[in-house]
Amino acid sequence: MLKTRVTELFNIKYPIIQGGMMWVSRAELVGAVSNAGGLGILTALTFSSPEELVAEIRKTKEITDKPFGVNFTFLPTLRQINYEEYIDAALGEGVRIVETAGRSPEPYMPRLKAAGVKVIHKCTAVRFARTAQRIGCDAVSIDGFECAGHPGEEDVTSLILIPLTADAVEIPVIASGGFADGRGLVAALALGAEGMNMGTRFLVTQESPVHPQVKQFLVQSSERDTMLVQRSLRNTARVLKNKVAEKVSQMEKEGATLEQLAPLISGQKEKEIFETGEIERGLLHCGQVVGHIRDIPTVKELIEKIISEAEEIMSRMSAQGIFRPLRKPSSPA
């Protein structure tokens, strides 16, 4: 067992967290992660109403009796969202772990802390982590430049960002961006984190509610198959390289406005990809760690393998100062 402040804080067996992923972080995946000893996290804005979120929370409880959380991402969206109603829905169902992302959760902290909620804030810079600690967050999840989704605007990789954050705050740090296996977990711990967050890796599991063609396409992808879009909007996103992403990038170079880009960057298009398996329908958020993904295991198989690898690496490191790396088959060319 790997025991850290993160496992103690959230009462979980392993310091492995499934980050909130729009459209993907639903009951089947979340429940499987929590049952396997990690912390599963539902994504609130996947659901079109607070009532739908309530139904998904109840469905998750039918799958697992272990701790799980709910993600609230405070980013610009193309639909009007009443976050207070979503938060009230989660708290009313007894949710006591929340992951926040995007803008600062400070306006919502009094309500969350009064309800006894433990808050993880996902951020992309050391100064944001310091702010999270100051406003009362219980942990920070720090996103390196490699991550899927929104890596911020400063392009600092996990190798640099994680130890800087660990040095800057006293609350537990969770490493996010570039993690997929036991090597990554040990590296995260060595860099000063006390847990590891994975998104893209959990996307490619059997319980992930996306089309099999999407999973197979990602298995065949490499670390070179992602790109950045929406930089002109200061809402940078790392996505899978496809025709839509390349078109968005070209439009940005030509000075396109948000209104012009909106039909291409709508999250509804990603939902359609996940439902139909048609990769070229829109943007698909994906981290560079996709280059490490070569199979589609169950969540339980994945987590058990990660822990087994991590334990083997740590045992090699402690054996009379002699270290031999854990080798894996080469990535496809």
N, C-alpha and C positions, 0 to 999 in steps of 0.2 A: 504493500500500500504506500502511495506517495501522499504524505500528509503535509499540508501547507496552511497558511492562514486562509486561503481561498476555500479549501475543503472544509475547514472549520466554520467559516463565515456562512457558507451556504448549506452545510450539513450534507456534503456529497462525498462519494468514495474517492473519486479521482479529480485532479485539478484540470479538467477538460470541459470547456464550455462551447456550446453550439450557438454561434452568434445569430442574431435575428436577421433573417433573409426574407425580403418581400416575396410573397406568393409561395415560398418554400417552407418556411418555419410554421408548419401546421401540426395538428395533434399527433399524426402518425410518426413523424420524425422527432418531434419534441419528446413524446413519451418514450420512444426507443432510446434516445440519448440519456434521459434520466434513469430509465430502467437499467441501463448499462453502466451506471455509476458516474456519469457526467451531469452537467446542468443543461437541460433543454430550455430553449427560449422561444415562445410564440412571438410573432410579429403582429402587433395590433392593427396596423394600417393595411394589412392584407385583407381585412374584413371591411365591408362597406358600411357597417353600422356597429355601434356598441353592442347591440343585441346579438349580432353574428359573432362578435368576440366572446361574449358570454357563452354561447353555444359551443365554441371551440375550446374554451377553458374547461367546460364540463366534459367534453369529449376526451380531452387530455387526461382528466382525472379518472376516467374509466380505463385508460390504458396504463397509467402509472400512479402509484401512491407516494412516489419520491418527489423531492423538490423540483419545481420548474419555475420559470419566470416569464415575463412579458416585456417585449421591446416597444419603446415609443421613440420614433425618430422625428425630431423637430427640424425638418428641412422644407424648403419651398416645394409646394406641390401644385398640381393643376386642378385640384379639387379642394373645396372648403372643408376644413376638419375642425371639429370641436374636441380638442384634446382632453378637456376636463371631463367630458362625457365618457370618453374611452377609459380614462384613468378611474373614474368612479365605477365603471363596469367591472374593471379588473379587481379593484379593491373590494367591491361587493361580493365577488366570488372567492375572496380569501387569498388572492395573490399577494405574496409578501416579498417577492424578488422582482425587481424591475431593472431592465437595461435601457438607458437613454442614449441617444446619439444625435448628432447634428448640433443645433443651438444648445446653449446652456439650459439645463433643467431647473435652474434656480427658481423661476416662478412657480414651479410645481412642488418644490422640496417641502414646504411646510405641510402640505396635504399628505405627501408620501411618508414623511417621517412621523407625523401624528398617527398614522395607521400602522407604524412599526415596520415599514418597508425597508429592505436593504437595497441600496441603489448602486448599480454599476454604471459609470458614465464612460461611453466610448468616445475617445478623442484622438486628435492627430498631431498634437504638439505639446511640449512640456508645459508651457504656460497655461494651456487649457486643463491639464492634469492638476496643476496647482490650484486653479480656480475650482475644480471639482472637489478637491479636498477641503478648500475653504468653505464651500457652501454646504458641506455635510455629506457628500457621497461616501459610501463605504468602501468602494474600490474603483479603480480606473482600468479600462481596457484601452491600451494604446495601439493605434493602427499605424503600421509602417507603410511606406510607399508601395510595397508589393501587393497590398491588399486589394480585394475586389471591392466594388462600390466606390466610396468617396474617401480618398486618401488625403484630403486637404490640399493645400496649395504650396507646400514647402518642400516636398519631394525628399523627405528624410527617411532612409530605410530602417527596418526593424533593428538591424545590428547596432545602429547608432542610437535610435530613439528609445529603445527599451531600457538600457542601462542609464541613460540620462534621466528618464522618468523615474526609475527606481531610486536614483540619488536625490530626486527633487521632492518626493512626497513620502509620507509615512504610512499611508494606507496601502493595502495590497495592490500590486500591479499585475494585470493580465496581458500577456503578449498576444498581439493580433496582427496578422498580415504575413503570410509566407509559411504557415505551419500546417503539417499534414501527417506527421509520423512521430515515432519515438525519438528520433534524432532532434526533431524540432522541439519536443517537450524538454529534453535535457538541455538544449541550447537556451531555451526560454528561462529555465531555472538558473542556469549559469549566468545569464545576463541580468539577473536580479528580479525577474518576474516570479510570481507564485502560482501561476496558472497559464493555460494556453487556450486561446479562442480560435475556432476553425469555422469557416463558412463554406468555401468552395469544396473542401474535402467532404463535408457532410452532404453537400449537394449531390455528390456522386456516391450515393449509398442506396441500398435496396429500398429503404423506407422513405427516401426522398420522393415527394409527390410530383415528380416531373417526368416527362415523356422519356421512355428508354432511349430514343434516338439522341436526345440531348446528352444523356449520361455517356453514351458510347462515343459521341463526338468529342466530349471533353477528355475521355480516356485517351483518345488518339491525338489530342492537342499537345503543344509543347509550351515551354515558358516564353517563347517568342510570339505566341498567338494571342496576346492581349494588346490593347492600346488605350490611350487616354482621350476622352472627349469632354465637351462642356467646359473646357478651360476658359473660354471667352466669357462664360457666365459666372466664373469663379465658383463653380459647383462641380469641380473636376470629378470624373468617374472613370474607373478602370473597367473596361468591358472586353468581351471576346472580339477579336478582329473578324469582322464580316463586312459585307457590302454596305449595310446600313451605317455601321460605325465609320467606315471610310467616307461615306457621303456626308455624315454629320461633320467630320473633321474638315472636309473640303469646304462645306458651307460656312463653317466658323472662320476659316482663312479668308473667305470672301466677305466677312462682316455680317453674317446672318443674325437676325434678332431672335429673342426667345420665342416670339410668336411664330416665326418661320421654322424654327427648329422643333417646336412643340409636337407636331404630328409624328416626328421620328423618334423623339426621346421619351415619349409617353410610356409610363410603366405598364400600361395595358398591353403594349406590344410584347413586353417580356413575358407577361402572363400567357399570351397566345403562343409564344415559343415553347413554354413549359407544357402547355396543353396539347399542342399539335406536333411538336418535334421539328418544326420548320425553322431552322437556325437563322434564316435570312429575313425573318419577319420584323425584327427590331433589334434593340440593344439588349445584350445579355451580360450582366455583371459577372465578372470572373477575375480571380487573382492569378498572379504569375505562378503561384504554387500549383496550378493545373499541370505544369510539367512534371510534377511528382506523382500524379495520379495515374495508376495503371490498371486498376481493377474496380469492381463495383461490389464491395462487401456489404454484409449487414452491418448495422451500427454496432452491434455487440462484437462482431468479429473485428471491426476496425479499432474500437477502443481497447479490446483485449490485446490486439497486436501492438498498438502504440505503447501500452504499459509494459508488455513483455520486452519490446525493443529498448525502452527507456531503462528498464531494470538491468538488461544485459550490458548496455553502454556504461551505466554507473558502476556495475561490478568490474568491468574492464578498467575503468578509470581508477579504481581503488586498489587494484592488485599490484602492490609493490612498485607503484610509480610507472608501470609499463602499460602503455595504451596502444591498442590496435583498433582502428576504426571498424564500425559495423558496415560491411559492404552490401550494396544492393545491385541488381542488374542495371546496366546502363539504360538511359532514356533512349527512346527511338530517335533516329537522326532526323 
